């Protein structure tokens, strides 16, 4: 069996246009393979990624250049709080990190329906400074409050997993700064 490497990017001297779009069901496998290859995220089942890309695609975003996956956001609208976007996972290819792509992905989701979401939430490990900076930047761009509170203690996870804090950004304001 030949492994599909379509999630990988190849360095190029040409600047191709970045495509930001809602995921489709067929993207589920690509996202799963990217999480496995890129590291740093909890790897979920292929079915979980297929399901979220299919049933919750409008709350997610895929970044591609020349058909190659550079990043993704898996998001969910909370059934108990439909105006809250819960960001389940954010992944960016190692070669695309440090370019504010994760923020662009979340902004794209929010801009699809500018009045739908009042809050963005995520669970973040206390040592995950890049995710904390991502959500702090989101709060700045949307002139919103940024809150962090304890959510899941490490004892609720298998050994070796950090505790998770709940990060909450909002309420989001219609006027926002241009991405820096």
N, C-alpha and C positions, 0 to 999 in steps of 0.2 A: 504494500500500500504506500502510495506517495503522499507525504504530508503536505498539506496546503500551507504555503508560506505567504499568502496574500495579505496578511496583516503586517508584514515587514515593509519597511521603507528602504529605498536605496538612495545614497547621497547623489545629488545632481547639482551641476553648476547652473542649470537653467532654473529660473524661478517659475514654477507652475502655480496656477491659481488654486487656492485652498477652497475646497467645497465643504460647507457645513450643511448637513441635512438631517432629517429625522431618520432613525434606523428603520429598516425593513426586516421582516422575519428572517430572511436569508443572511442578515448581518450577525445573527446570534452566534453562529459558529466562529465567525471572524473575531468577534469580541471575546469569546471564550479563549481562543487560541492566543489572542493578544495578551490577555490577563496572565495566561500561563507563561508566555515568553518574556513579557516586560517585567514581571515580578512586582513586589510591593503591595499587591492587593490580595484579599482572600479570594481564592479560586472557587467559584460556585459551579454547579453542574451545567453542562451544555444546554440542558432543557431550561434552566433558569434564565439564561441569556436569550435563548430563542423566544421564550414566553414574554420577557420584558420588551424585546425588540418588536414583537408582534402586537401584544396587547397594550403596551404603554409607550409606543414609539413616539407619540407627540410630546411626551415628557422627557425624551432623551435626545441625544444629538451625536452624530458621527462626523469626524473630521477626516477628510481624504484629500490627497493630492495625487493626481494621475492614477486614481483608482486604488491607491494604497492607503490603508488605515493608519492615521497618525494619532488619533485620540477619540475618546468617546465619553459620554455621560449617560449613565443609566439613572433615570429619574422616575419617580412615581408620585401621582397625586394621592394624597392620603384620603381614604374613604371617610374618616372622621373629621377631617379638616380639608375640604376640597380646594381651598385657596392657598394651601401650603404645598410647595414642591419639595418633596423629599429626595435629596440627591443620594442615591444608594452607592454608586461607585463612579469615580472619575479616573480615567486612565489616559496617559500620554506616553507615546513612544519615547524611549530614551533620547533619540536624536532630535526630538521636537520639544523637549523640556526647556524651561527658561524663556519661552517665547509668549507667555500669557495665553496659551491655547486653551487651557482649562477654563479660564474666565470667559473667553470668547464662546466656548461651547455652552456654558450656562446662560450667558447673555442671549444667545440665539434661541434657546428654549423660552426664555422670558419674553423675548420680542415677538414670538409667534402669535401670542395672545396677550398683549400688554396689560390688560386689566384682569386677567385670570388669577394670577398668583399675588398674594399679599406678603407671603413669607417664603423663605427658603430654609430648609433644615437639613442637617447631615449629622451622622455620628463620626467622630474623629478621635483617633488615639491621641493621648496627651503629648506624645513625642513626635507627632506628625506635623512638623512646622510648615511644610509646604502647603498642606491642606488648610491649616489655620490662616496662612497668608492669603490663600485663595478666597476664603470666605470673608476675611477682613477687607480685602479689596472689593469684593462684591458690595459689602455694606457701604464703603466709601462711594463707589460709583452710583449707588442708588440712594444716597443720603439716608441710610437706614441704621437702626440700632444693630449692634452685634452683641449677642449673649452667648455665654458658654456655661453649661452646668453638667454635673455628673449625671451619667445615664446608666451605663451597664458596668458593674464592677468586673475586674479581671476574673474573679471566682466564678462568674457565670459562663466563662469561656473555657475551652480546653487549655491545659497547661501551656504556658508560653505566650498566650495571647494577652495583649494589653487591655486595660479598661477602655471604655469608649465614653467620650463626652458628647453631649448634644450641643451642636452649634445652631443658633437660630439667627437669621438675618431678616429684619423687617420692622415695621411695615415698609414695603418697597414704595418708593415715590415715583410718580410718572416722569418727572424731570430727572435725567441722569447725566453724569459727566461722560464725555467721550472717553473711550478706553485709552488709558495712558500708555 
